[in-house]
Amino acid sequence: MKIESARLILSLFLLFSALFLNAQLNEVNSELLKEAEKSYNQQNYESSKQLCSRIVRYSKSAEVYELLGYSQIALEEYENAKYSMMESISLRNEPDPSLYYLYASVLVKLKEFEDAIIEYQKAIVYFQKQTSEKEENPFFLEALGNNMRYLGNYIGAESKLKIAIRKGNALAYLGLISTYLQLNEIYKIENILNSLSESQVIDLKIDTVSSIFLENVSKLVSKRINIQNISELDYAINSYTDEKGFNGLENDLFYLKYKALWQINRQYDGYKALQQYVSNNPINSKGQEELSQVKMNLNIDSKPPEIEILNPLLTEFNSSVHSGNEDFIIVYGRVLDESGISNISVNDHPIINIENDGIFRVELELHPGRNDFNIKASDIEGNVSDGFSFVIHYEKNDVSAGTLDNISESDIPLLSKGVTNHAVFIAMNDYLDGNFRDLEKPIQDARDIKHILTGRYSFKEKNITELFNVNKKALLDSLTLISSKLGANDNLIVFYAGHGDVKYMNEIIQGGYIIPSDAEYNSPASYISSFELMSTIKKSSAKNILVMVDACFGGALNRSVNMSVAPAYIKRYNSQKSRYILTSGNIETVPDRGEFITNLKNFLGSNTESFITALDMYVYISKNTSGQNQPQFERIENSGDTGGMFVFFLDD
């Protein structure tokens, strides 16, 4: 009995303690709620939100969630407001129609129109239950009608908006006018405008945007639209620039602008406005259909971009196996479209590196096993691709990306078969302008490299061109001619030795120059710029192009390009196009007969491997360069490179 009595006393003590603590907590929450309401009334919405968030951590309250939702709406945090309103509704004993109305309005901001219709209908029903006459709220009806219009249900929208007008909501006229505009029933708009009283017109022009909308609708109906009116519509549209979430009147302005531009025979500009209207609310199938029809009428591109993966090579099942010890892979692809690409993304992450010819490159993270990727693209006409899906199976091992493992000797004939190597050797010893110091070694160095390539590698004398001490015109003409003749089974090496210079713009290095024999000192117009040099080879259809430059400031020739690491294996190198430049230094002065040319000769002359890559050559030269002027090896952008690499094959 004593034990039972003790337990009873302890239980009563805990109960009274809990009641006391709960009373204290309620008192604190009550004070916080008053403070939150005060902050909200003072338009300090962030403070109100923070205070309400503190309260709901410890006590669930419909009133607090409602205020929290109001604060989040004021801060345009619609996703959070959606859940706050849901909590407030669920915690109430009796349904509050205004809360359903507000909740539906948040769903509209989030473009969840179908769910919003359900909530607006609940608001109407609960409002009727609370009135003895079973009256329908005209403002709820207006919102429901407009929401139906956003979904393309114009018949339902017309019915609800007319009822709202009859019940005294003059603002519903704006929605009804928009409905008829989108139905192209202009005569009905004209009838409405003629029937409006002066006081009703004043009521409808509740703000600047509504006034611009109504005035321009009137001018559209009477066919008095002009360029000034388009500027007014742009002003009204721009007033929503910083506003988050969907706004019906903004979308109506886009559609009105489309109609206005079409009326003054600016059909393409009108089409772009319609495109914005559809982009703003892609759920409306009627808008999509109208956009498609306008595209057809104006003969505008309606095909989505085409996407292909160039590197790595994919199987017929769009998959590839990648081995290595680095948890990423560089993927090259191409996106083609007749109107031009607007954006491209992989797994919804934007791809930035898109080149002029549609080639893109992206570094993708990998984890061991299966990796799924999906690339999507859209063009400037709003056409969106269905997406290109592919899989990369990553086998993590100790093979480093740049080794030649998994390639057998038997692969070499297959890789080199049918490929013709060409080389252009450009060297300048003598300069006509005495202000340039004549050089001793460039021509001899060029000939030494030529003899190594023709004597040890698969280069034939007939495919070698020498341009020694030539002028600017002869150099560019010869290089352009040679580059243009090469096809998909040709490789090209361009070697330059001589003077170089750097190009500045606003004290920032923008590129570099090589100096032909007829150049005038301190006259960049007589030099050959990096743009001129690269332009001659960028248009070439050759498979692999490697530019090697032994000159002062050679690194400035490709100044804007970052170092990239090519794929791992020779087969992959050889299967894709490559465009690389190897220079003797970055932006420093390079001496006549420096380490670069010595290391280049040593590497090519002493190599005993059956095949080596330009990357191997760069690594050797870099490791054996003792000075601060380190060689540079960079991919040439906008040149058609798809992740390949120049491969040198040792003759038998």
C-alpha positions as CSV (number, residue, x, y, z in Angstrom):
1,M,0.0,0.0,0.0
2,K,2.8,2.4,0.8
3,I,4.4,1.8,-2.6
4,E,1.1,2.4,-4.4
5,S,0.6,5.6,-2.4
6,A,4.1,6.8,-3.3
7,R,3.5,6.1,-7.0
8,L,0.2,8.0,-6.9
9,I,1.8,11.0,-5.2
10,L,4.7,11.0,-7.7
11,S,2.2,10.8,-10.6
12,L,0.2,13.8,-9.3
13,F,3.4,15.7,-8.8
14,L,4.5,15.1,-12.4
15,L,1.1,16.0,-13.7
16,F,1.0,19.3,-11.8
17,S,4.6,20.1,-12.9
18,A,3.7,19.5,-16.5
19,L,0.6,21.7,-16.3
20,F,2.6,24.4,-14.7
21,L,5.4,24.2,-17.3
22,N,2.8,24.1,-20.1
23,A,1.1,27.2,-18.7
24,Q,4.5,29.0,-18.6
25,L,5.2,27.9,-22.2
26,N,1.8,29.1,-23.4
27,E,2.4,32.4,-21.7
28,V,5.8,32.8,-23.5
29,N,4.3,31.7,-26.8
30,S,1.4,34.2,-26.4
31,E,3.9,37.0,-25.9
32,L,6.0,35.9,-28.9
33,L,2.8,35.7,-31.0
34,K,1.9,39.3,-30.1
35,E,5.4,40.4,-31.0
36,A,5.2,38.5,-34.3
37,E,1.8,40.2,-35.1
38,K,3.3,43.6,-34.3
39,S,6.3,42.9,-36.6
40,Y,4.0,41.8,-39.4
41,N,1.9,44.9,-39.1
42,Q,5.0,47.0,-39.2
43,Q,6.0,45.1,-42.4
44,N,9.0,43.6,-40.7
45,Y,8.1,40.2,-42.3
46,E,11.5,38.5,-41.7
47,S,11.2,39.2,-37.9
48,S,7.6,37.9,-37.9
49,K,8.6,34.8,-39.7
50,Q,11.5,34.1,-37.3
51,L,9.2,34.6,-34.2
52,C,6.5,32.3,-35.6
53,S,9.1,29.7,-36.5
54,R,10.3,29.7,-32.8
55,I,6.8,29.2,-31.6
56,V,5.9,26.2,-33.8
57,R,9.0,24.4,-32.7
58,Y,7.4,23.8,-29.3
59,S,3.6,24.4,-29.9
60,K,1.5,23.6,-32.9
61,S,-1.1,26.4,-33.5
62,A,-3.3,27.1,-36.5
63,E,-3.1,30.9,-35.8
64,V,0.7,30.9,-35.7
65,Y,1.0,28.8,-38.9
66,E,-1.4,31.2,-40.6
67,L,0.7,34.2,-39.6
68,L,3.9,32.3,-40.6
69,G,2.3,31.7,-44.0
70,Y,1.3,35.4,-44.4
71,S,4.9,36.4,-43.6
72,Q,6.4,33.9,-46.1
73,I,4.0,35.1,-48.8
74,A,5.1,38.7,-48.1
75,L,8.7,37.5,-48.5
76,E,7.8,35.5,-51.7
77,E,8.8,32.2,-50.1
78,Y,5.9,30.4,-51.7
79,E,7.1,26.9,-51.3
80,N,7.4,27.4,-47.5
81,A,4.1,29.3,-47.3
82,K,2.4,26.4,-49.0
83,Y,3.2,24.0,-46.2
84,S,2.5,26.6,-43.5
85,M,-1.0,27.1,-44.9
86,M,-1.5,23.3,-45.0
87,E,-0.6,23.1,-41.3
88,S,-2.9,25.9,-40.4
89,I,-5.8,24.3,-42.3
90,S,-5.2,20.9,-40.7
91,L,-5.0,22.2,-37.2
92,R,-8.4,24.0,-37.3
93,N,-11.5,22.5,-35.9
94,E,-13.7,24.4,-38.3
95,P,-12.8,25.1,-42.0
96,D,-11.9,28.7,-42.8
97,P,-12.8,29.6,-46.4
98,S,-10.3,32.5,-46.5
99,L,-7.5,30.1,-45.6
100,Y,-8.4,27.8,-48.5
101,Y,-8.5,30.8,-50.8
102,L,-5.1,32.0,-49.6
103,Y,-3.7,28.5,-49.9
104,A,-5.0,28.2,-53.4
105,S,-3.4,31.6,-54.3
106,V,0.0,30.3,-53.1
107,L,-0.5,27.2,-55.4
108,V,-1.1,29.5,-58.3
109,K,2.2,31.3,-57.6
110,L,3.8,27.9,-57.8
111,K,1.9,27.1,-61.1
112,E,0.1,24.2,-59.4
113,F,-3.1,25.2,-61.1
114,E,-5.0,21.9,-60.9
115,D,-4.5,21.7,-57.2
116,A,-5.4,25.4,-56.8
117,I,-8.8,24.7,-58.5
118,I,-9.6,22.1,-55.9
119,E,-8.8,24.5,-53.1
120,Y,-10.7,27.4,-54.6
121,Q,-13.8,25.1,-54.9
122,K,-13.4,24.2,-51.2
123,A,-13.2,27.9,-50.3
124,I,-16.5,28.5,-52.3
125,V,-18.3,25.5,-50.7
126,Y,-17.2,26.4,-47.1
127,F,-18.2,30.0,-47.6
128,Q,-21.7,28.9,-48.8
129,K,-22.1,26.8,-45.7
130,Q,-21.3,29.7,-43.4
131,T,-24.0,32.0,-45.0
132,S,-27.7,31.5,-44.6
133,E,-28.4,32.4,-48.2
134,K,-25.8,30.0,-49.5
135,E,-24.1,32.8,-51.3
136,E,-21.0,32.4,-53.4
137,N,-18.1,34.7,-52.7
138,P,-17.5,36.8,-55.9
139,F,-13.8,37.1,-55.2
140,F,-13.4,33.4,-54.8
141,L,-15.3,32.9,-58.1
142,E,-13.0,35.4,-59.9
143,A,-9.9,33.6,-58.7
144,L,-11.3,30.2,-59.7
145,G,-12.3,31.6,-63.2
146,N,-8.8,33.0,-63.8
147,N,-7.2,29.8,-62.6
148,M,-9.3,27.9,-65.2
149,R,-8.1,30.3,-67.8
150,Y,-4.4,29.6,-66.9
151,L,-5.1,25.9,-67.6
152,G,-6.7,26.7,-70.9
153,N,-10.3,26.0,-69.8
154,Y,-11.7,29.2,-71.3
155,I,-15.4,28.0,-71.3
156,G,-15.2,27.3,-67.5
157,A,-13.4,30.6,-67.0
158,E,-16.0,32.6,-68.9
159,S,-18.8,31.1,-66.8
160,K,-17.2,31.7,-63.4
161,L,-16.0,35.2,-64.2
162,K,-19.5,36.2,-65.5
163,I,-21.1,35.0,-62.2
164,A,-18.4,37.0,-60.2
165,I,-19.3,40.1,-62.2
166,R,-23.0,39.7,-61.6
167,K,-22.3,39.3,-57.9
168,G,-20.6,42.7,-57.8
169,N,-16.9,41.9,-58.5
170,A,-16.0,44.4,-61.2
171,L,-12.3,43.2,-61.3
172,A,-13.5,40.0,-62.9
173,Y,-13.9,42.1,-66.1
174,L,-10.1,42.1,-66.5
175,G,-10.1,38.3,-66.4
176,L,-13.1,38.1,-68.8
177,I,-11.4,40.5,-71.3
178,S,-8.2,38.3,-71.1
179,T,-10.3,35.2,-71.7
180,Y,-11.9,36.7,-74.9
181,L,-8.5,38.0,-76.0
182,Q,-7.1,34.5,-75.9
183,L,-10.1,33.1,-77.6
184,N,-9.7,35.9,-80.3
185,E,-13.3,37.0,-79.7
186,I,-12.5,40.6,-80.2
187,Y,-16.1,41.7,-80.7
188,K,-17.0,40.5,-77.2
189,I,-14.2,42.6,-75.7
190,E,-15.6,45.6,-77.7
191,N,-19.1,44.9,-76.2
192,I,-17.6,44.9,-72.7
193,L,-15.7,48.1,-73.1
194,N,-18.7,49.9,-74.6
195,S,-20.9,48.7,-71.6
196,L,-18.6,49.8,-68.8
197,S,-19.6,52.8,-66.9
198,E,-17.1,55.6,-66.1
199,S,-17.0,54.5,-62.5
200,Q,-16.4,50.9,-63.4
201,V,-13.5,51.9,-65.7
202,I,-12.0,53.9,-62.8
203,D,-12.4,50.8,-60.5
204,L,-10.7,48.6,-63.1
205,K,-7.7,50.9,-63.4
206,I,-6.7,50.1,-59.8
207,D,-2.9,50.6,-60.5
208,T,-0.6,51.6,-63.3
209,V,-0.3,48.1,-64.8
210,S,-4.0,47.5,-64.9
211,S,-4.5,50.9,-66.5
212,I,-1.9,50.1,-69.2
213,F,-3.5,46.8,-69.9
214,L,-7.0,48.2,-70.2
215,E,-6.0,51.2,-72.4
216,N,-4.0,49.0,-74.8
217,V,-6.8,46.4,-75.0
218,S,-9.0,49.3,-76.1
219,K,-6.6,50.5,-78.7
220,L,-6.1,46.9,-80.0
221,V,-9.9,46.5,-80.4
222,S,-10.1,49.8,-82.3
223,K,-6.9,49.0,-84.3
224,R,-5.0,52.1,-83.0
225,I,-1.9,50.3,-81.6
226,N,1.4,51.9,-82.3
227,I,5.1,51.6,-81.2
228,Q,4.5,53.8,-78.2
229,N,1.9,51.3,-77.0
230,I,4.4,48.5,-77.2
231,S,6.8,50.5,-75.0
232,E,4.0,51.0,-72.5
233,L,3.4,47.2,-72.4
234,D,7.1,46.6,-71.9
235,Y,7.1,49.0,-69.0
236,A,4.2,47.2,-67.4
237,I,5.9,43.8,-68.0
238,N,9.2,45.0,-66.6
239,S,7.4,46.0,-63.3
240,Y,7.2,42.3,-62.5
241,T,11.0,41.6,-63.2
242,D,11.9,41.1,-59.6
243,E,8.7,39.4,-58.5
244,K,8.9,35.7,-57.9
245,G,6.2,33.2,-58.8
246,F,3.5,33.2,-61.4
247,N,1.4,36.4,-62.0
248,G,-1.6,36.2,-64.2
249,L,-1.7,39.8,-65.2
250,E,1.9,39.7,-66.3
251,N,1.1,36.7,-68.5
252,D,-1.9,38.5,-69.9
253,L,0.4,41.4,-70.8
254,F,2.7,39.1,-72.8
255,Y,-0.3,37.8,-74.7
256,L,-1.6,41.3,-75.3
257,K,1.9,42.4,-76.6
258,Y,1.9,39.4,-79.0
259,K,-1.5,40.5,-80.4
260,A,-0.4,44.2,-80.6
261,L,2.8,43.4,-82.4
262,W,1.0,41.2,-84.8
263,Q,-1.5,44.0,-85.6
264,I,1.3,46.4,-86.6
265,N,2.9,43.8,-88.8
266,R,5.8,42.9,-86.6
267,Q,5.0,39.2,-86.7
268,Y,8.3,37.8,-85.6
269,D,8.5,40.1,-82.6
270,G,4.9,39.1,-81.8
271,Y,5.9,35.5,-82.0
272,K,8.7,36.1,-79.4
273,A,6.2,37.7,-77.1
274,L,3.9,34.7,-77.5
275,Q,6.9,32.5,-76.8
276,Q,7.4,34.3,-73.5
277,Y,3.7,33.9,-72.7
278,V,4.0,30.1,-73.2
279,S,7.3,29.9,-71.4
280,N,5.8,31.6,-68.4
281,N,2.9,29.1,-68.3
282,P,3.8,25.9,-70.3
283,I,1.0,24.0,-68.7
284,N,-1.6,25.8,-70.9
285,S,-1.9,23.4,-73.9
286,K,-3.9,26.0,-75.9
287,G,-1.0,28.4,-75.7
288,Q,1.4,25.6,-76.9
289,E,-0.9,24.9,-79.8
290,E,-1.1,28.5,-80.8
291,L,2.7,28.9,-80.6
292,S,3.1,25.8,-82.9
293,Q,0.7,27.3,-85.4
294,V,2.5,30.7,-85.4
295,K,5.8,28.9,-86.0
296,M,4.4,27.1,-88.9
297,N,2.9,30.3,-90.4
298,L,6.2,32.1,-90.1
299,N,8.3,29.1,-91.2
300,I,10.2,29.2,-87.9
301,D,12.4,26.3,-86.7
302,S,10.2,23.9,-84.8
303,K,12.6,21.0,-84.5
304,P,14.4,20.4,-81.2
305,P,18.2,20.3,-81.0
306,E,20.0,17.1,-81.9
307,I,22.5,15.8,-79.4
308,E,25.3,13.3,-79.9
309,I,28.1,12.1,-77.7
310,L,31.5,12.1,-79.5
311,N,33.8,11.0,-76.7
312,P,33.8,8.5,-75.0
313,L,32.7,6.2,-77.8
314,L,29.3,4.6,-76.9
315,T,28.0,1.2,-77.7
316,E,24.7,0.7,-79.5
317,F,23.1,0.7,-76.0
318,N,24.6,4.2,-75.3
319,S,27.0,3.0,-72.7
320,S,30.7,3.1,-72.2
321,V,33.3,1.6,-69.8
322,H,35.8,3.9,-68.2
323,S,38.8,2.6,-66.2
324,G,41.2,4.7,-64.1
325,N,41.9,6.2,-60.7
326,E,40.4,9.6,-61.2
327,D,36.7,10.0,-60.3
328,F,35.8,12.1,-63.3
329,I,35.7,11.9,-67.1
330,I,35.8,14.6,-69.7
331,V,32.8,14.1,-72.1
332,Y,32.7,15.7,-75.5
333,G,29.5,16.0,-77.5
334,R,27.9,18.0,-80.2
335,V,24.5,19.7,-80.2
336,L,23.1,20.8,-83.6
337,D,20.2,23.1,-84.3
338,E,19.3,25.4,-87.2
339,S,18.2,28.4,-85.1
340,G,21.0,28.3,-82.5
341,I,21.4,26.8,-79.0
342,S,19.9,28.6,-76.0
343,N,21.2,26.3,-73.3
344,I,22.3,22.8,-72.6
345,S,22.5,20.8,-69.4
346,V,23.5,17.4,-68.0
347,N,21.4,16.0,-65.2
348,D,19.9,19.5,-65.0
349,H,23.3,21.2,-64.4
350,P,24.1,23.8,-67.1
351,I,27.0,23.1,-69.5
352,I,29.0,26.3,-70.0
353,N,31.7,25.2,-72.5
354,I,29.8,25.2,-75.8
355,E,31.9,26.1,-78.8
356,N,30.9,27.9,-82.1
357,D,30.4,24.6,-84.0
358,G,28.1,23.2,-81.3
359,I,30.8,21.0,-79.7
360,F,30.6,21.0,-75.9
361,R,32.8,19.5,-73.2
362,V,31.9,18.8,-69.7
363,E,33.6,17.2,-66.7
364,L,31.4,14.6,-65.1
365,E,31.9,13.1,-61.6
366,L,31.9,9.3,-61.5
367,H,31.4,6.7,-58.7
368,P,32.4,3.1,-59.1
369,G,29.8,1.1,-61.0
370,R,26.9,2.5,-63.1
371,N,26.6,6.3,-63.7
372,D,23.5,7.5,-65.5
373,F,23.5,10.9,-67.4
374,N,20.9,12.7,-69.4
375,I,21.7,15.7,-71.6
376,K,19.0,18.2,-72.6
377,A,19.2,21.2,-74.9
378,S,16.9,24.0,-76.0
379,D,17.2,26.4,-78.9
380,I,16.5,30.1,-79.1
381,E,13.1,29.4,-80.6
382,G,12.0,27.5,-77.5
383,N,12.3,24.0,-78.9
384,V,13.4,21.5,-76.2
385,S,15.0,18.1,-76.9
386,D,13.7,15.0,-75.2
387,G,17.2,14.5,-73.8
388,F,20.0,12.1,-74.7
389,S,20.6,9.4,-72.0
390,F,23.8,7.4,-71.7
391,V,25.6,5.3,-69.1
392,I,29.2,5.2,-68.0
393,H,30.4,2.1,-66.1
394,Y,33.3,3.2,-64.0
395,E,35.9,0.6,-63.1
396,K,38.2,2.2,-60.5
397,N,41.8,0.9,-60.6
398,D,45.3,2.1,-60.3
399,V,45.7,2.9,-64.0
400,S,46.4,6.6,-64.3
401,A,44.7,8.6,-67.1
402,G,47.5,9.1,-69.6
403,T,49.2,5.7,-69.5
404,L,49.0,3.3,-72.4
405,D,47.8,0.2,-70.6
406,N,45.3,-2.2,-72.3
407,I,46.7,-1.3,-75.7
408,S,48.5,-4.2,-77.5
409,E,51.1,-4.0,-80.3
410,S,48.5,-5.5,-82.6
411,D,46.4,-2.3,-82.3
412,I,49.0,-0.1,-83.9
413,P,48.5,-1.1,-87.6
414,L,44.8,-0.7,-87.2
415,L,45.1,2.7,-85.7
416,S,47.5,4.1,-88.2
417,K,46.0,2.4,-91.3
418,G,44.8,4.9,-93.9
419,V,46.1,8.0,-92.0
420,T,48.4,10.4,-93.8
421,N,50.6,12.7,-91.8
422,H,51.4,16.2,-93.0
423,A,53.8,18.8,-91.6
424,V,54.4,22.5,-92.3
425,F,57.7,23.9,-91.0
426,I,57.9,27.6,-90.6
427,A,61.1,29.2,-89.6
428,M,62.5,32.8,-89.6
429,N,66.2,33.4,-89.4
430,D,66.4,36.7,-91.3
431,Y,64.3,39.8,-91.0
432,L,64.2,42.7,-93.5
433,D,63.7,45.3,-90.7
434,G,67.1,45.8,-89.0
435,N,65.4,46.5,-85.7
436,F,64.7,42.7,-85.4
437,R,67.7,40.7,-84.4
438,D,68.4,38.0,-86.9
439,L,68.4,34.5,-85.5
440,E,70.9,31.6,-86.1
441,K,69.0,28.4,-85.3
442,P,65.3,28.4,-86.3
443,I,65.7,27.0,-89.8
444,Q,68.3,24.4,-88.7
445,D,66.0,23.4,-85.8
446,A,63.0,23.0,-88.2
447,R,65.1,20.8,-90.5
448,D,66.3,18.7,-87.6
449,I,62.7,18.0,-86.5
450,K,61.7,17.3,-90.1
451,H,64.5,14.8,-90.5
452,I,63.5,13.0,-87.2
453,L,59.8,12.8,-88.3
454,T,60.5,11.5,-91.8
455,G,63.3,9.2,-90.6
456,R,61.7,7.6,-87.6
457,Y,58.0,8.2,-87.8
458,S,55.3,7.9,-90.4
459,F,55.9,11.2,-92.2
460,K,56.7,11.2,-95.9
461,E,58.9,13.8,-97.6
462,K,56.2,14.6,-100.2
463,N,53.8,15.7,-97.4
464,I,56.3,18.1,-95.9
465,T,56.1,21.9,-96.6
466,E,59.0,24.3,-95.7
467,L,58.2,28.0,-95.3
468,F,61.6,29.6,-94.4
469,N,62.1,33.4,-94.2
470,V,58.7,34.0,-96.0
471,N,56.6,37.1,-95.9
472,K,53.2,37.3,-94.1
473,K,51.0,36.8,-97.2
474,A,52.9,33.8,-98.5
475,L,52.8,32.2,-95.0
476,L,49.1,32.6,-94.5
477,D,48.2,31.7,-98.1
478,S,50.2,28.5,-98.0
479,L,48.9,27.5,-94.5
480,T,45.3,28.2,-95.6
481,L,45.7,26.1,-98.8
482,I,47.3,23.2,-97.1
483,S,44.8,23.1,-94.2
484,S,41.8,23.3,-96.6
485,K,43.0,20.3,-98.6
486,L,43.2,17.9,-95.6
487,G,40.4,15.5,-94.8
488,A,39.2,13.2,-92.0
489,N,42.1,10.8,-92.6
490,D,44.8,13.4,-92.4
491,N,46.9,14.7,-89.5
492,L,48.8,18.0,-89.5
493,I,51.8,19.4,-87.6
494,V,52.6,23.1,-87.8
495,F,56.0,24.0,-86.4
496,Y,57.1,27.6,-86.0
497,A,60.5,28.9,-84.8
498,G,61.4,32.6,-84.8
499,H,60.5,35.8,-83.1
500,G,57.2,36.3,-81.3
501,D,55.4,39.1,-79.5
502,V,52.5,39.6,-77.2
503,K,49.2,41.4,-77.8
504,Y,47.8,43.8,-75.1
505,M,44.4,45.4,-74.8
506,N,43.9,47.8,-71.9
507,E,47.1,46.4,-70.3
508,I,45.6,42.9,-70.4
509,I,47.2,40.2,-72.5
510,Q,44.7,39.2,-75.2
511,G,46.9,37.0,-77.4
512,G,50.2,36.8,-79.2
513,Y,52.0,37.2,-82.6
514,I,54.5,35.4,-84.7
515,I,56.8,37.6,-86.7
516,P,57.2,37.0,-90.5
517,S,60.4,38.0,-92.3
518,D,58.8,41.2,-93.8
519,A,57.4,42.5,-90.5
520,E,57.9,46.1,-89.6
521,Y,59.2,46.8,-86.1
522,N,56.5,48.0,-83.6
523,S,53.8,47.5,-86.3
524,P,51.5,44.7,-85.1
525,A,49.5,45.0,-88.3
526,S,52.5,43.5,-90.1
527,Y,52.7,40.6,-87.7
528,I,50.6,37.4,-87.7
529,S,48.2,37.4,-84.8
530,S,47.1,34.3,-83.0
531,F,43.6,34.9,-84.5
532,E,45.0,34.9,-88.0
533,L,47.2,31.8,-87.4
534,M,44.4,29.8,-85.7
535,S,41.8,30.8,-88.3
536,T,43.8,29.1,-91.0
537,I,43.6,25.7,-89.2
538,K,40.3,25.9,-87.4
539,K,38.4,25.4,-90.7
540,S,40.4,22.4,-91.6
541,S,38.8,18.9,-91.7
542,A,42.0,17.2,-90.6
543,K,41.6,14.7,-87.9
544,N,44.5,15.8,-85.6
545,I,46.3,19.1,-85.7
546,L,49.2,19.9,-83.4
547,V,50.8,23.4,-83.4
548,M,54.3,23.6,-82.0
549,V,55.8,27.1,-81.4
550,D,59.3,27.9,-80.3
551,A,59.1,31.7,-79.9
552,C,59.2,34.5,-77.4
553,F,55.7,34.9,-75.8
554,G,54.5,31.8,-77.5
555,G,52.1,31.0,-74.6
556,A,50.2,34.1,-75.4
557,L,49.1,32.6,-78.8
558,N,46.4,30.6,-76.9
559,R,46.1,32.8,-73.9
560,S,42.4,32.2,-73.1
561,V,42.5,28.4,-73.0
562,N,43.0,26.3,-69.9
563,M,45.1,23.1,-69.8
564,S,42.9,20.0,-70.3
565,V,43.7,16.4,-69.8
566,A,42.9,14.1,-72.7
567,P,41.3,10.7,-72.4
568,A,43.4,7.8,-71.2
569,Y,44.0,5.3,-74.1
570,I,45.5,5.5,-77.5
571,K,42.4,4.0,-79.2
572,R,40.3,6.8,-77.8
573,Y,42.9,9.4,-78.6
574,N,43.0,8.2,-82.2
575,S,39.2,7.9,-82.6
576,Q,38.5,11.6,-82.1
577,K,39.7,14.9,-83.5
578,S,42.3,16.9,-81.6
579,R,43.5,20.5,-81.8
580,Y,46.4,21.4,-79.5
581,I,49.1,23.9,-79.3
582,L,52.5,23.2,-77.6
583,T,54.7,26.3,-77.0
584,S,58.2,26.8,-75.6
585,G,57.0,29.1,-72.9
586,N,54.2,31.1,-71.5
587,I,54.6,34.8,-71.9
588,E,58.3,35.2,-71.3
589,T,61.2,35.8,-73.6
590,V,62.6,32.5,-75.0
591,P,66.3,32.4,-76.0
592,D,67.5,31.3,-79.5
593,R,68.1,27.5,-79.1
594,G,66.7,27.1,-75.6
595,E,65.8,24.0,-73.6
596,F,62.4,23.5,-75.4
597,I,63.9,22.7,-78.8
598,T,66.6,20.5,-77.3
599,N,64.1,18.5,-75.3
600,L,61.8,18.2,-78.3
601,K,64.6,16.7,-80.4
602,N,65.8,14.4,-77.6
603,F,62.3,13.1,-77.0
604,L,61.4,12.4,-80.6
605,G,65.0,11.2,-81.5
606,S,65.5,8.8,-78.6
607,N,62.0,7.3,-78.3
608,T,61.8,3.6,-78.6
609,E,58.0,3.1,-78.0
610,S,55.9,2.0,-80.9
611,F,53.6,4.9,-80.4
612,I,53.6,8.1,-78.3
613,T,51.3,11.0,-77.9
614,A,51.6,14.8,-78.0
615,L,50.7,14.7,-74.3
616,D,53.7,12.3,-73.6
617,M,55.9,14.8,-75.5
618,Y,54.7,17.7,-73.4
619,V,55.2,15.7,-70.1
620,Y,58.8,14.9,-71.1
621,I,59.7,18.4,-72.1
622,S,58.1,19.9,-69.0
623,K,59.9,17.5,-66.7
624,N,63.2,18.3,-68.3
625,T,62.8,22.1,-68.3
626,S,64.9,23.6,-65.5
627,G,64.1,27.3,-66.0
628,Q,61.1,29.3,-64.9
629,N,59.8,29.5,-68.5
630,Q,57.8,26.3,-68.5
631,P,56.3,25.0,-71.8
632,Q,52.5,25.2,-72.3
633,F,50.2,22.5,-73.8
634,E,46.7,23.7,-74.4
635,R,43.6,22.7,-76.3
636,I,42.6,25.2,-79.0
637,E,39.0,26.2,-78.4
638,N,36.3,26.6,-81.1
639,S,38.5,24.5,-83.4
640,G,36.6,21.2,-83.6
641,D,38.5,19.3,-80.9
642,T,36.5,16.4,-79.5
643,G,39.0,14.9,-77.0
644,G,41.5,13.2,-79.3
645,M,45.3,13.5,-79.3
646,F,48.0,13.5,-81.9
647,V,49.7,10.1,-82.0
648,F,53.2,9.5,-83.4
649,F,53.8,6.0,-84.8
650,L,57.4,4.8,-84.9
651,D,58.3,3.3,-88.3
652,D,59.2,-0.4,-88.4
